[in-house]
Amino acid sequence: MKRWKVILFLAGWLILGFLVTAVNGLGESAHGEHAPTTTAAETAS
């Protein structure tokens, strides 16, 4: 039982951390790159 819980906990922790990092990376690149480009294009036109 104990071993199961430790393995599950570690696996969940790794998956969670990976997901959070991936979402943050995607969100930052999407908002950081696309938002200014859109505003610049709208302002120019």
N, CA, C and O atoms as a Tripos MOL2 file, in Angstrom:
@<TRIPOS>MOLECULE
protein
  180   179    45     0     0
PROTEIN
NO_CHARGES

@<TRIPOS>ATOM
      1 N           0.8340   -1.2040    0.0000 N.3       1 MET1
      2 CA          0.0000    0.0000    0.0000 C.3       1 MET1
      3 C           0.8660    1.2490    0.0000 C.2       1 MET1
      4 O           0.6590    2.1700   -0.7910 O.2       1 MET1
      5 N           1.8530    1.2630    0.9140 N.am      2 LYS2
      6 CA          2.7000    2.4610    1.0180 C.3       2 LYS2
      7 C           3.4370    2.7110   -0.2890 C.2       2 LYS2
      8 O           3.4910    3.8370   -0.7830 O.2       2 LYS2
      9 N           4.0080    1.6330   -0.8440 N.am      3 ARG3
     10 CA          4.7780    1.7780   -2.0820 C.3       3 ARG3
     11 C           3.8840    2.3080   -3.1910 C.2       3 ARG3
     12 O           4.2910    3.1830   -3.9560 O.2       3 ARG3
     13 N           2.6710    1.7830   -3.2810 N.am      4 TRP4
     14 CA          1.7100    2.2100   -4.2900 C.3       4 TRP4
     15 C           1.4640    3.7090   -4.1900 C.2       4 TRP4
     16 O           1.4960    4.4340   -5.1850 O.2       4 TRP4
     17 N           1.2170    4.1530   -2.9570 N.am      5 LYS5
     18 CA          0.9140    5.5740   -2.7570 C.3       5 LYS5
     19 C           2.1030    6.4490   -3.1370 C.2       5 LYS5
     20 O           1.9300    7.5070   -3.7420 O.2       5 LYS5
     21 N           3.3000    6.0120   -2.7840 N.am      6 VAL6
     22 CA          4.4970    6.8020   -3.1120 C.3       6 VAL6
     23 C           4.6600    6.9000   -4.6250 C.2       6 VAL6
     24 O           4.9260    7.9770   -5.1580 O.2       6 VAL6
     25 N           4.5000    5.7650   -5.3160 N.am      7 ILE7
     26 CA          4.6500    5.7520   -6.7780 C.3       7 ILE7
     27 C           3.5820    6.6410   -7.4120 C.2       7 ILE7
     28 O           3.8800    7.4370   -8.3030 O.2       7 ILE7
     29 N           2.3410    6.5050   -6.9510 N.am      8 LEU8
     30 CA          1.2510    7.3190   -7.4920 C.3       8 LEU8
     31 C           1.5200    8.7930   -7.2510 C.2       8 LEU8
     32 O           1.3360    9.6220   -8.1430 O.2       8 LEU8
     33 N           1.9580    9.1160   -6.0360 N.am      9 PHE9
     34 CA          2.2200   10.5100   -5.6780 C.3       9 PHE9
     35 C           3.3020   11.1020   -6.5700 C.2       9 PHE9
     36 O           3.1470   12.2000   -7.1040 O.2       9 PHE9
     37 N           4.4030   10.3630   -6.7280 N.am     10 LEU10
     38 CA          5.5100   10.8570   -7.5590 C.3      10 LEU10
     39 C           5.0730   11.0030   -9.0110 C.2      10 LEU10
     40 O           5.3890   12.0030   -9.6560 O.2      10 LEU10
     41 N           4.3520   10.0190   -9.5260 N.am     11 ALA11
     42 CA          3.8970   10.0760  -10.9200 C.3      11 ALA11
     43 C           2.9630   11.2670  -11.1260 C.2      11 ALA11
     44 O           3.1070   12.0200  -12.0890 O.2      11 ALA11
     45 N           2.0120   11.4270  -10.2180 N.am     12 GLY12
     46 CA          1.0840   12.5520  -10.3160 C.3      12 GLY12
     47 C           1.8040   13.8840  -10.2380 C.2      12 GLY12
     48 O           1.4880   14.8210  -10.9700 O.2      12 GLY12
     49 N           2.7740   13.9540   -9.3430 N.am     13 TRP13
     50 CA          3.5480   15.1950   -9.1630 C.3      13 TRP13
     51 C           4.2870   15.5450  -10.4430 C.2      13 TRP13
     52 O           4.2790   16.6950  -10.8820 O.2      13 TRP13
     53 N           4.9310   14.5350  -11.0460 N.am     14 LEU14
     54 CA          5.6910   14.7650  -12.2850 C.3      14 LEU14
     55 C           4.7640   15.2010  -13.4130 C.2      14 LEU14
     56 O           5.0570   16.1560  -14.1310 O.2      14 LEU14
     57 N           3.6440   14.4970  -13.5660 N.am     15 ILE15
     58 CA          2.6920   14.8250  -14.6340 C.3      15 ILE15
     59 C           2.1300   16.2280  -14.4280 C.2      15 ILE15
     60 O           2.0270   17.0110  -15.3720 O.2      15 ILE15
     61 N           1.7650   16.5370  -13.1780 N.am     16 LEU16
     62 CA          1.2180   17.8580  -12.8760 C.3      16 LEU16
     63 C           2.2370   18.9400  -13.2050 C.2      16 LEU16
     64 O           1.9140   19.9260  -13.8680 O.2      16 LEU16
     65 N           3.4520   18.7530  -12.7440 N.am     17 GLY17
     66 CA          4.5030   19.7410  -12.9970 C.3      17 GLY17
     67 C           4.7470   19.9160  -14.4850 C.2      17 GLY17
     68 O           4.9340   21.0350  -14.9630 O.2      17 GLY17
     69 N           4.7460   18.8060  -15.2190 N.am     18 PHE18
     70 CA          4.9660   18.8770  -16.6650 C.3      18 PHE18
     71 C           3.8320   19.6350  -17.3400 C.2      18 PHE18
     72 O           4.0690   20.4730  -18.2090 O.2      18 PHE18
     73 N           2.5960   19.3370  -16.9380 N.am     19 LEU19
     74 CA          1.4370   20.0060  -17.5350 C.3      19 LEU19
     75 C           1.4710   21.4940  -17.2530 C.2      19 LEU19
     76 O           1.2570   22.3060  -18.1530 O.2      19 LEU19
     77 N           1.7400   21.8590  -15.9960 N.am     20 VAL20
     78 CA          1.7770   23.2720  -15.6220 C.3      20 VAL20
     79 C           2.8500   23.9980  -16.4200 C.2      20 VAL20
     80 O           2.6200   25.0960  -16.9280 O.2      20 VAL20
     81 N           4.0170   23.3840  -16.5280 N.am     21 THR21
     82 CA          5.1110   24.0130  -17.2820 C.3      21 THR21
     83 C           4.7300   24.1680  -18.7480 C.2      21 THR21
     84 O           4.9740   25.2150  -19.3470 O.2      21 THR21
     85 N           4.1340   23.1320  -19.3250 N.am     22 ALA22
     86 CA          3.7480   23.1850  -20.7380 C.3      22 ALA22
     87 C           2.6950   24.2640  -20.9650 C.2      22 ALA22
     88 O           2.8020   25.0500  -21.9060 O.2      22 ALA22
     89 N           1.6720   24.3050  -20.1000 N.am     23 VAL23
     90 CA          0.6050   25.2990  -20.2490 C.3      23 VAL23
     91 C           1.1740   26.6990  -20.0900 C.2      23 VAL23
     92 O           0.8460   27.5950  -20.8680 O.2      23 VAL23
     93 N           2.0230   26.8940  -19.0890 N.am     24 ASN24
     94 CA          2.6230   28.2100  -18.8700 C.3      24 ASN24
     95 C           3.4710   28.6120  -20.0650 C.2      24 ASN24
     96 O           3.4000   29.7590  -20.5070 O.2      24 ASN24
     97 N           4.2660   27.7040  -20.5940 N.am     25 GLY25
     98 CA          5.1150   28.0000  -21.7440 C.3      25 GLY25
     99 C           4.2780   28.3600  -22.9560 C.2      25 GLY25
    100 O           4.5770   29.3270  -23.6570 O.2      25 GLY25
    101 N           3.2200   27.5790  -23.2080 N.am     26 LEU26
    102 CA          2.3530   27.8630  -24.3510 C.3      26 LEU26
    103 C           1.6330   29.1900  -24.1590 C.2      26 LEU26
    104 O           1.5590   30.0020  -25.0820 O.2      26 LEU26
    105 N           1.1060   29.4070  -22.9680 N.am     27 GLY27
    106 CA          0.3810   30.6430  -22.6890 C.3      27 GLY27
    107 C           1.2720   31.8580  -22.8390 C.2      27 GLY27
    108 O           0.8660   32.8650  -23.4190 O.2      27 GLY27
    109 N           2.4960   31.7660  -22.3150 N.am     28 GLU28
    110 CA          3.4090   32.9040  -22.3910 C.3      28 GLU28
    111 C           3.7870   33.1990  -23.8350 C.2      28 GLU28
    112 O           3.7720   34.3580  -24.2470 O.2      28 GLU28
    113 N           4.1240   32.1750  -24.6100 N.am     29 SER29
    114 CA          4.5260   32.3990  -26.0030 C.3      29 SER29
    115 C           3.3350   32.9060  -26.8130 C.2      29 SER29
    116 O           3.4880   33.7810  -27.6650 O.2      29 SER29
    117 N           2.1510   32.3590  -26.5480 N.am     30 ALA30
    118 CA          0.9690   32.7770  -27.3010 C.3      30 ALA30
    119 C           0.6130   34.2240  -26.9720 C.2      30 ALA30
    120 O           0.4230   35.0390  -27.8740 O.2      30 ALA30
    121 N           0.5240   34.5390  -25.6960 N.am     31 HIS31
    122 CA          0.1350   35.8980  -25.3040 C.3      31 HIS31
    123 C           1.2640   36.8870  -25.5570 C.2      31 HIS31
    124 O           1.0190   38.0250  -25.9580 O.2      31 HIS31
    125 N           2.4880   36.4580  -25.3260 N.am     32 GLY32
    126 CA          3.6210   37.3630  -25.4860 C.3      32 GLY32
    127 C           3.8660   37.7210  -26.9430 C.2      32 GLY32
    128 O           4.2350   38.8540  -27.2500 O.2      32 GLY32
    129 N           3.6630   36.7560  -27.8510 N.am     33 GLU33
    130 CA          3.9730   37.0160  -29.2570 C.3      33 GLU33
    131 C           2.7550   37.5250  -30.0210 C.2      33 GLU33
    132 O           2.8680   38.4750  -30.7960 O.2      33 GLU33
    133 N           1.6040   36.9140  -29.8160 N.am     34 HIS34
    134 CA          0.4340   37.2420  -30.6270 C.3      34 HIS34
    135 C          -0.2490   38.5260  -30.1790 C.2      34 HIS34
    136 O          -0.7260   39.2970  -31.0120 O.2      34 HIS34
    137 N          -0.3010   38.7610  -28.8760 N.am     35 ALA35
    138 CA         -1.0130   39.9480  -28.3860 C.3      35 ALA35
    139 C          -0.4020   41.2400  -28.9350 C.2      35 ALA35
    140 O          -1.1360   42.0580  -29.4900 O.2      35 ALA35
    141 N           0.9110   41.4560  -28.8020 N.am     36 PRO36
    142 CA          1.4990   42.7010  -29.3210 C.3      36 PRO36
    143 C           1.3560   42.8020  -30.8360 C.2      36 PRO36
    144 O           1.1350   43.8920  -31.3660 O.2      36 PRO36
    145 N           1.4810   41.6740  -31.5390 N.am     37 THR37
    146 CA          1.3620   41.6940  -33.0010 C.3      37 THR37
    147 C          -0.0380   42.1350  -33.3970 C.2      37 THR37
    148 O          -0.2060   42.9430  -34.3110 O.2      37 THR37
    149 N          -1.0460   41.6030  -32.7060 N.am     38 THR38
    150 CA         -2.4290   41.9540  -33.0280 C.3      38 THR38
    151 C          -2.6560   43.4350  -32.7690 C.2      38 THR38
    152 O          -3.2320   44.1290  -33.6060 O.2      38 THR38
    153 N          -2.2120   43.9230  -31.6220 N.am     39 THR39
    154 CA         -2.4280   45.3300  -31.2890 C.3      39 THR39
    155 C          -1.6860   46.2090  -32.2780 C.2      39 THR39
    156 O          -2.2020   47.2480  -32.6910 O.2      39 THR39
    157 N          -0.4860   45.8090  -32.6640 N.am     40 ALA40
    158 CA          0.2950   46.6040  -33.6130 C.3      40 ALA40
    159 C          -0.4210   46.6380  -34.9620 C.2      40 ALA40
    160 O          -0.5040   47.6890  -35.5990 O.2      40 ALA40
    161 N          -0.9320   45.5000  -35.3900 N.am     41 ALA41
    162 CA         -1.6310   45.4320  -36.6770 C.3      41 ALA41
    163 C          -2.8960   46.2840  -36.6260 C.2      41 ALA41
    164 O          -3.1990   47.0100  -37.5730 O.2      41 ALA41
    165 N          -3.6310   46.1950  -35.5230 N.am     42 GLU42
    166 CA         -4.8590   46.9790  -35.3920 C.3      42 GLU42
    167 C          -4.5500   48.4680  -35.3530 C.2      42 GLU42
    168 O          -5.2590   49.2700  -35.9610 O.2      42 GLU42
    169 N          -3.4930   48.8380  -34.6400 N.am     43 THR43
    170 CA         -3.1220   50.2470  -34.5350 C.3      43 THR43
    171 C          -2.6770   50.7660  -35.8960 C.2      43 THR43
    172 O          -3.0000   51.8940  -36.2680 O.2      43 THR43
    173 N          -1.9350   49.9460  -36.6410 N.am     44 ALA44
    174 CA         -1.4300   50.3690  -37.9490 C.3      44 ALA44
    175 C          -2.5880   50.5670  -38.9230 C.2      44 ALA44
    176 O          -2.6040   51.5360  -39.6830 O.2      44 ALA44
    177 N          -3.5440   49.6630  -38.9020 N.am     45 SER45
    178 CA         -4.6670   49.7680  -39.8360 C.3      45 SER45
    179 C          -5.7060   50.7230  -39.2600 C.2      45 SER45
    180 O          -6.7400   50.9600  -39.8850 O.2      45 SER45
@<TRIPOS>BOND
     1     1     2 1
     2     2     3 1
     3     3     4 2
     4     3     5 am
     5     5     6 1
     6     6     7 1
     7     7     8 2
     8     7     9 am
     9     9    10 1
    10    10    11 1
    11    11    12 2
    12    11    13 am
    13    13    14 1
    14    14    15 1
    15    15    16 2
    16    15    17 am
    17    17    18 1
    18    18    19 1
    19    19    20 2
    20    19    21 am
    21    21    22 1
    22    22    23 1
    23    23    24 2
    24    23    25 am
    25    25    26 1
    26    26    27 1
    27    27    28 2
    28    27    29 am
    29    29    30 1
    30    30    31 1
    31    31    32 2
    32    31    33 am
    33    33    34 1
    34    34    35 1
    35    35    36 2
    36    35    37 am
    37    37    38 1
    38    38    39 1
    39    39    40 2
    40    39    41 am
    41    41    42 1
    42    42    43 1
    43    43    44 2
    44    43    45 am
    45    45    46 1
    46    46    47 1
    47    47    48 2
    48    47    49 am
    49    49    50 1
    50    50    51 1
    51    51    52 2
    52    51    53 am
    53    53    54 1
    54    54    55 1
    55    55    56 2
    56    55    57 am
    57    57    58 1
    58    58    59 1
    59    59    60 2
    60    59    61 am
    61    61    62 1
    62    62    63 1
    63    63    64 2
    64    63    65 am
    65    65    66 1
    66    66    67 1
    67    67    68 2
    68    67    69 am
    69    69    70 1
    70    70    71 1
    71    71    72 2
    72    71    73 am
    73    73    74 1
    74    74    75 1
    75    75    76 2
    76    75    77 am
    77    77    78 1
    78    78    79 1
    79    79    80 2
    80    79    81 am
    81    81    82 1
    82    82    83 1
    83    83    84 2
    84    83    85 am
    85    85    86 1
    86    86    87 1
    87    87    88 2
    88    87    89 am
    89    89    90 1
    90    90    91 1
    91    91    92 2
    92    91    93 am
    93    93    94 1
    94    94    95 1
    95    95    96 2
    96    95    97 am
    97    97    98 1
    98    98    99 1
    99    99   100 2
   100    99   101 am
   101   101   102 1
   102   102   103 1
   103   103   104 2
   104   103   105 am
   105   105   106 1
   106   106   107 1
   107   107   108 2
   108   107   109 am
   109   109   110 1
   110   110   111 1
   111   111   112 2
   112   111   113 am
   113   113   114 1
   114   114   115 1
   115   115   116 2
   116   115   117 am
   117   117   118 1
   118   118   119 1
   119   119   120 2
   120   119   121 am
   121   121   122 1
   122   122   123 1
   123   123   124 2
   124   123   125 am
   125   125   126 1
   126   126   127 1
   127   127   128 2
   128   127   129 am
   129   129   130 1
   130   130   131 1
   131   131   132 2
   132   131   133 am
   133   133   134 1
   134   134   135 1
   135   135   136 2
   136   135   137 am
   137   137   138 1
   138   138   139 1
   139   139   140 2
   140   139   141 am
   141   141   142 1
   142   142   143 1
   143   143   144 2
   144   143   145 am
   145   145   146 1
   146   146   147 1
   147   147   148 2
   148   147   149 am
   149   149   150 1
   150   150   151 1
   151   151   152 2
   152   151   153 am
   153   153   154 1
   154   154   155 1
   155   155   156 2
   156   155   157 am
   157   157   158 1
   158   158   159 1
   159   159   160 2
   160   159   161 am
   161   161   162 1
   162   162   163 1
   163   163   164 2
   164   163   165 am
   165   165   166 1
   166   166   167 1
   167   167   168 2
   168   167   169 am
   169   169   170 1
   170   170   171 1
   171   171   172 2
   172   171   173 am
   173   173   174 1
   174   174   175 1
   175   175   176 2
   176   175   177 am
   177   177   178 1
   178   178   179 1
   179   179   180 2
@<TRIPOS>SUBSTRUCTURE
     1 MET1         2 RESIDUE 1 A MET
     2 LYS2         6 RESIDUE 1 A LYS
     3 ARG3        10 RESIDUE 1 A ARG
     4 TRP4        14 RESIDUE 1 A TRP
     5 LYS5        18 RESIDUE 1 A LYS
     6 VAL6        22 RESIDUE 1 A VAL
     7 ILE7        26 RESIDUE 1 A ILE
     8 LEU8        30 RESIDUE 1 A LEU
     9 PHE9        34 RESIDUE 1 A PHE
    10 LEU10       38 RESIDUE 1 A LEU
    11 ALA11       42 RESIDUE 1 A ALA
    12 GLY12       46 RESIDUE 1 A GLY
    13 TRP13       50 RESIDUE 1 A TRP
    14 LEU14       54 RESIDUE 1 A LEU
    15 ILE15       58 RESIDUE 1 A ILE
    16 LEU16       62 RESIDUE 1 A LEU
    17 GLY17       66 RESIDUE 1 A GLY
    18 PHE18       70 RESIDUE 1 A PHE
    19 LEU19       74 RESIDUE 1 A LEU
    20 VAL20       78 RESIDUE 1 A VAL
    21 THR21       82 RESIDUE 1 A THR
    22 ALA22       86 RESIDUE 1 A ALA
    23 VAL23       90 RESIDUE 1 A VAL
    24 ASN24       94 RESIDUE 1 A ASN
    25 GLY25       98 RESIDUE 1 A GLY
    26 LEU26      102 RESIDUE 1 A LEU
    27 GLY27      106 RESIDUE 1 A GLY
    28 GLU28      110 RESIDUE 1 A GLU
    29 SER29      114 RESIDUE 1 A SER
    30 ALA30      118 RESIDUE 1 A ALA
    31 HIS31      122 RESIDUE 1 A HIS
    32 GLY32      126 RESIDUE 1 A GLY
    33 GLU33      130 RESIDUE 1 A GLU
    34 HIS34      134 RESIDUE 1 A HIS
    35 ALA35      138 RESIDUE 1 A ALA
    36 PRO36      142 RESIDUE 1 A PRO
    37 THR37      146 RESIDUE 1 A THR
    38 THR38      150 RESIDUE 1 A THR
    39 THR39      154 RESIDUE 1 A THR
    40 ALA40      158 RESIDUE 1 A ALA
    41 ALA41      162 RESIDUE 1 A ALA
    42 GLU42      166 RESIDUE 1 A GLU
    43 THR43      170 RESIDUE 1 A THR
    44 ALA44      174 RESIDUE 1 A ALA
    45 SER45      178 RESIDUE 1 A SER
